[in-house]
Amino acid sequence: MKNIFWLVTGIAAGFVVAHEINKTHKGKQFFSDLDGKLREFSETVADAYKEREAELREKIDELAKDAEDAIGGLNQGSTQN
């Protein structure tokens, strides 16, 4: 319980300090730059995620087709015997 108190206190203090810093011209510039960098980073992560997801979906489709072909080959072999 003591740790939660300190965590909440730290978060609240951080918000107060950030609010006070944001009142200055340099503070606004800092948070504006930080916001731009965070947006760029999150867009990069999202793009990489989508690219990797597309690669994995393509691989899954290939594996599914190979499995279907293998099952079809087994079915043809069993009907010939």
C-alpha distances in whole Angstrom, upper triangle without the diagonal:
4,5,5,6,9,10,11,12,14,16,17,18,20,21,23,24,26,27,29,30,32,34,36,39,38,34,35,38,35,33,36,37,33,33,37,36,33,35,37,35,34,37,38,36,37,40,40,38,41,43,41,41,45,46,44,45,49,48,47,50,53,51,52,55,56,55,57,60,59,59,62,64,63,64,68,68,68,70,73,73
4,5,5,6,9,10,11,12,14,15,16,18,20,21,22,24,26,27,28,30,32,34,37,36,32,34,36,33,31,35,35,32,33,36,35,32,35,37,35,34,38,38,36,37,41,40,39,42,44,42,42,46,47,45,47,50,50,49,52,54,53,54,57,58,57,59,62,61,61,64,66,65,67,70,70,70,72,75,75
4,5,5,6,9,10,10,12,14,15,16,18,20,21,22,24,26,27,28,31,32,35,33,30,32,34,31,29,32,33,29,30,33,32,29,32,34,31,30,34,35,32,34,37,37,35,38,40,39,39,43,43,42,44,47,46,46,49,51,50,51,54,55,54,56,59,58,58,61,63,62,64,67,67,67,70,72,72
4,5,5,6,8,10,11,12,14,15,17,18,20,21,23,24,26,27,29,31,34,33,29,30,32,30,27,31,31,28,28,32,30,27,30,32,30,29,33,34,31,32,36,35,34,37,39,38,37,41,42,41,42,46,45,44,47,50,49,49,53,53,52,55,57,57,57,60,62,61,63,66,66,66,69,71,71
4,5,5,6,9,10,11,12,14,16,16,18,20,21,23,24,26,28,30,33,32,28,30,32,29,27,31,32,28,29,32,31,29,31,34,32,31,34,36,33,34,38,38,36,39,42,41,40,44,45,44,45,49,49,48,51,53,52,53,56,57,56,58,61,61,61,64,66,65,66,69,70,70,72,75,75
4,5,5,6,9,10,10,12,14,15,16,18,20,21,22,24,26,28,31,29,26,28,30,27,25,29,29,26,27,30,29,27,30,32,30,29,33,34,32,33,37,37,35,38,41,40,40,43,44,43,45,48,48,47,50,52,52,52,56,57,56,58,61,61,61,64,65,65,66,69,70,70,73,75,75
4,5,5,6,9,10,11,12,14,15,16,18,20,21,22,25,27,29,28,24,26,28,25,23,26,27,23,24,27,26,24,26,29,27,26,30,30,28,30,33,33,32,35,37,36,36,40,41,40,41,44,44,44,47,49,48,49,52,53,52,55,57,57,57,60,62,62,63,66,67,67,69,72,72
4,5,5,6,9,10,11,12,14,15,17,19,20,21,23,25,28,27,24,25,27,25,22,26,27,23,24,27,27,24,26,29,27,26,30,31,29,30,34,34,33,35,38,37,37,40,42,41,42,45,46,45,48,50,49,50,53,54,54,56,58,59,59,61,63,63,64,67,68,68,70,73,73
4,6,5,6,9,10,11,12,14,15,17,18,20,22,24,27,26,22,24,26,24,22,26,27,24,24,28,27,25,28,30,29,28,32,33,31,33,36,36,35,38,40,40,40,43,44,44,45,48,49,48,51,53,53,53,56,58,57,59,62,62,62,65,67,66,68,71,72,72,74,76,77
4,5,5,6,9,10,10,12,14,15,16,18,20,22,25,23,20,22,24,21,19,23,24,21,22,25,24,22,25,28,26,25,29,30,29,30,33,33,33,36,38,37,38,41,42,41,43,46,46,46,49,51,51,52,55,56,55,57,60,60,60,63,65,65,66,69,70,70,72,75,75
4,5,5,6,9,10,10,12,14,15,16,19,21,23,22,19,20,22,19,17,21,22,19,19,23,22,20,22,25,23,23,26,28,26,27,31,31,30,33,35,35,35,38,40,39,41,44,44,44,46,49,48,49,52,53,53,55,58,58,58,61,63,63,64,67,68,68,70,73,73
4,5,5,6,9,10,11,13,14,15,17,20,23,22,18,20,22,20,18,21,23,20,20,24,24,22,24,27,26,25,29,30,29,30,33,34,33,35,38,38,38,41,43,42,43,46,47,47,49,52,51,52,55,56,56,58,61,61,61,64,66,66,67,70,71,71,73,76,77
4,5,5,6,9,10,11,12,14,16,18,21,20,17,18,21,19,17,21,22,19,20,24,24,22,25,27,26,26,29,31,30,31,34,35,34,37,39,39,40,43,44,44,45,48,49,49,51,53,53,54,57,58,58,60,63,63,63,66,68,68,69,72,73,73,75,78,79
4,5,5,6,8,10,10,12,14,16,19,18,14,16,18,15,14,17,18,16,17,20,20,18,21,24,23,23,26,27,26,28,31,31,31,34,36,36,36,39,41,41,42,45,46,46,48,50,50,51,54,55,55,57,60,60,61,63,65,65,67,69,70,71,73,75,76
4,6,5,6,9,10,10,13,15,18,17,13,14,17,15,13,16,18,16,16,19,20,18,20,23,23,22,25,27,26,27,31,31,31,33,36,36,36,39,41,41,42,45,46,46,48,50,51,51,54,55,55,57,60,60,61,63,65,65,67,69,70,71,73,75,76
4,6,5,6,9,10,11,14,17,17,13,15,18,16,14,18,20,18,18,22,22,21,23,26,26,25,29,30,30,31,34,35,35,37,39,40,40,43,45,44,46,49,49,50,52,54,54,55,58,59,59,61,63,64,65,67,69,69,70,73,74,75,77,79,80
4,5,5,6,9,10,12,15,14,11,13,15,14,13,16,18,16,17,20,21,20,22,25,24,25,28,29,29,31,33,34,34,37,39,39,40,43,44,44,46,48,49,50,52,54,54,55,58,59,59,61,64,64,65,67,69,70,71,73,74,75,77,79,80
4,5,5,6,9,10,13,12,8,10,13,11,9,13,14,12,13,17,17,16,19,21,21,22,24,26,26,27,30,31,31,33,36,36,37,39,41,41,43,45,46,47,49,51,51,52,55,56,57,58,61,62,62,64,66,67,68,71,72,73,74,77,78
4,5,5,7,10,12,13,9,10,13,12,10,13,16,15,15,18,19,19,20,23,23,23,26,28,28,29,32,33,33,35,38,38,39,41,43,43,45,47,48,49,51,53,54,54,57,58,59,60,63,64,64,66,68,69,70,72,74,74,76,78,80
4,5,5,8,11,11,8,10,13,13,12,15,17,16,17,20,21,21,23,26,26,26,29,31,31,32,35,36,36,38,40,41,42,44,46,46,48,50,51,52,54,56,57,57,60,62,62,63,66,67,67,69,71,72,73,76,77,78,80,82,83
4,5,6,9,8,5,8,10,9,9,12,14,13,15,18,18,18,21,23,23,24,27,28,29,30,32,34,34,36,38,39,40,42,44,45,46,48,50,50,52,54,55,56,58,60,60,62,64,65,66,68,70,71,72,74,76,76,78,80,82
4,5,7,8,5,5,8,8,7,10,12,12,13,15,17,17,19,21,22,22,25,27,27,28,31,32,33,34,37,38,38,41,42,43,44,47,48,49,50,53,53,54,57,58,59,60,63,64,65,66,68,69,70,73,74,75,77,79,80
4,7,9,7,7,10,11,11,12,15,16,16,19,20,21,22,24,26,26,28,30,31,32,34,36,36,38,40,41,42,44,46,47,48,50,52,52,54,56,57,58,60,62,62,64,66,67,68,70,72,73,74,76,78,79,80,82,84
4,5,5,6,9,10,11,12,14,15,16,18,20,21,22,24,25,27,28,30,31,32,34,36,37,39,40,42,43,45,46,47,49,51,52,53,55,57,58,59,61,63,63,65,67,68,69,71,73,74,75,77,79,80,81,83,85
4,5,5,6,9,10,11,12,14,15,17,18,20,21,23,24,26,27,29,30,31,33,35,36,37,39,41,42,43,45,47,48,50,51,52,54,56,57,58,60,62,63,64,66,67,68,70,72,73,74,76,78,79,80,82,84
4,5,5,6,9,10,10,12,14,15,16,18,20,21,22,24,26,27,28,30,31,33,34,36,37,39,40,42,43,45,46,48,49,51,52,54,55,56,58,60,61,63,64,66,67,68,70,71,73,75,76,77,79,81,82
4,5,5,6,8,10,10,12,14,15,16,18,20,21,22,24,26,27,28,30,31,32,34,36,37,38,40,42,43,44,46,48,49,50,52,53,55,57,58,59,61,63,64,65,67,68,69,71,73,74,75,77,79,80
4,5,5,6,9,10,10,12,14,15,16,18,20,21,22,24,26,27,28,30,31,33,34,36,37,39,41,42,43,45,46,47,49,51,52,53,55,57,58,59,61,62,63,65,67,68,69,71,73,74,75,77,79
4,6,5,6,8,10,11,12,14,15,17,18,20,21,23,24,26,27,29,30,32,33,35,36,38,39,41,42,44,45,46,48,50,51,52,54,56,57,58,60,61,63,64,66,67,68,70,72,73,75,77,78
4,5,5,6,9,10,11,12,14,15,16,18,20,21,22,24,26,27,28,30,32,33,34,36,38,39,40,42,43,45,46,48,49,51,53,54,55,57,58,60,61,63,64,65,67,69,70,71,73,75,76
4,5,5,6,9,10,10,12,14,15,16,18,20,21,22,24,25,26,28,30,31,32,34,36,37,38,40,42,43,44,46,47,48,50,52,53,54,56,58,59,60,62,63,65,67,68,69,71,73,74
4,5,5,6,9,10,11,12,14,15,17,18,20,21,23,24,26,27,29,30,31,33,35,36,37,39,41,42,43,45,47,48,49,51,52,54,55,57,58,59,61,63,64,66,67,68,70,72,74
4,5,5,6,9,10,11,12,14,15,17,18,20,21,23,24,26,27,29,30,32,33,35,36,38,39,41,42,44,45,46,48,50,51,52,54,55,57,58,60,61,63,64,66,67,69,71,72
4,5,5,6,9,10,10,12,14,15,16,18,20,21,22,24,26,27,28,30,32,33,34,36,37,39,40,42,43,44,46,48,49,51,52,54,55,57,58,59,61,63,64,65,67,69,70
4,5,5,6,9,10,10,12,14,15,16,18,20,21,22,24,26,27,28,30,31,33,34,36,37,39,41,42,43,45,46,47,49,51,52,53,55,57,58,59,61,62,64,65,67,69
4,5,5,6,9,10,11,12,14,15,16,18,20,21,22,24,26,27,29,30,31,33,35,36,37,39,41,42,43,45,46,48,50,51,52,54,55,57,58,60,61,63,64,66,68
4,5,5,6,9,10,11,12,14,15,16,18,20,21,22,24,26,27,29,30,32,33,34,36,38,39,40,42,44,45,46,48,49,51,52,54,55,57,58,60,61,63,65,66
4,5,5,6,9,10,10,12,14,15,16,18,20,21,22,24,26,27,28,30,31,33,34,36,37,38,40,42,43,44,46,48,49,50,52,53,55,57,58,59,61,63,64
4,5,5,6,9,10,10,12,14,15,16,18,20,21,22,24,26,27,29,30,31,33,35,36,37,39,41,42,43,45,46,47,49,51,52,53,55,57,58,59,61,63
4,6,5,6,9,10,11,12,14,15,16,18,20,21,23,24,26,27,29,30,32,33,35,36,38,39,40,42,44,45,46,48,49,51,52,54,55,57,58,60,62
4,5,5,6,9,10,11,12,14,15,17,18,20,21,22,24,26,27,28,30,32,33,34,36,38,39,40,42,43,45,46,48,49,51,52,54,55,57,59,60
4,5,5,6,9,10,10,12,14,15,16,18,20,21,22,24,26,27,28,30,31,32,34,36,37,38,40,42,43,44,46,47,49,51,52,53,55,57,58
4,5,5,6,9,10,10,12,14,15,16,18,20,21,22,24,25,27,29,30,31,33,35,36,37,39,40,42,43,45,46,47,49,51,52,54,55,57
4,5,5,6,9,10,11,12,14,15,17,18,20,21,23,24,26,27,29,30,32,33,35,36,38,39,40,42,43,45,46,48,49,51,53,54,56
4,5,5,6,9,10,11,12,14,15,16,18,20,21,22,24,26,27,28,30,31,33,34,36,37,38,40,42,43,44,46,48,49,51,52,54
4,5,5,6,9,10,10,12,14,15,16,18,20,21,22,24,26,27,28,30,31,33,34,36,37,39,40,42,43,45,46,47,49,51,53
4,5,5,6,9,10,11,12,14,15,17,19,20,21,23,24,26,27,29,30,32,33,35,36,37,39,41,42,43,45,47,48,50,52
4,5,5,6,8,10,11,12,14,15,17,18,20,21,23,24,26,27,28,30,32,33,34,36,37,39,40,42,43,45,47,48,50
4,5,5,6,9,10,10,12,14,15,16,18,20,21,22,24,26,27,28,30,31,32,34,36,37,38,40,42,43,45,47,48
4,6,5,6,9,10,10,12,14,15,16,18,20,21,22,24,25,27,29,30,31,33,34,36,37,39,40,42,43,45,47
4,5,5,6,9,10,11,13,14,15,17,19,20,21,23,24,26,27,29,30,32,33,35,36,38,39,41,42,44,46
4,5,5,6,9,10,11,12,14,15,16,18,20,21,22,24,26,27,28,30,31,33,34,36,37,39,41,42,44
4,5,5,6,9,10,10,12,14,15,16,18,20,21,22,24,25,27,28,30,31,33,34,36,37,39,41,42
4,5,5,6,9,10,10,12,14,15,17,18,20,21,23,24,26,27,29,30,31,33,35,36,37,39,41
4,6,5,6,9,10,11,12,14,15,17,18,20,21,23,24,26,27,29,30,32,33,35,36,38,40
4,5,5,6,9,10,10,12,14,15,16,18,20,21,22,24,25,27,28,30,31,33,35,36,38
4,5,5,6,9,10,10,12,14,15,16,18,20,21,22,24,26,27,28,30,31,33,35,37
4,5,5,6,9,10,11,12,14,15,17,18,20,21,23,24,26,27,29,30,32,33,35
4,5,5,6,9,10,11,12,14,15,16,18,20,21,22,24,26,27,29,30,32,33
4,5,5,6,9,10,10,12,14,15,16,18,20,21,22,24,25,27,29,30,32
4,5,5,6,9,10,10,12,14,15,16,18,20,21,22,24,26,27,29,31
4,5,5,6,9,10,11,12,14,15,16,18,20,21,22,24,26,27,29
4,5,5,6,9,10,10,12,14,15,16,18,20,21,22,24,26,27
4,5,5,6,9,10,10,12,14,15,16,18,20,21,23,24,26
4,5,5,6,9,10,10,12,14,15,16,18,20,21,23,25
4,5,5,6,9,10,10,12,14,15,16,18,20,21,23
4,5,5,6,8,10,10,12,14,15,16,18,20,22
4,5,5,6,9,10,10,12,14,15,17,18,20
4,5,5,6,9,10,10,12,14,15,17,19
4,5,5,6,9,10,11,12,14,16,17
4,5,5,6,9,10,11,12,14,16
4,5,5,6,9,10,11,13,15
4,5,5,6,9,10,11,13
4,5,5,6,9,10,11
4,5,5,6,9,10
4,5,5,6,9
4,6,5,7
4,5,6
4,6
4
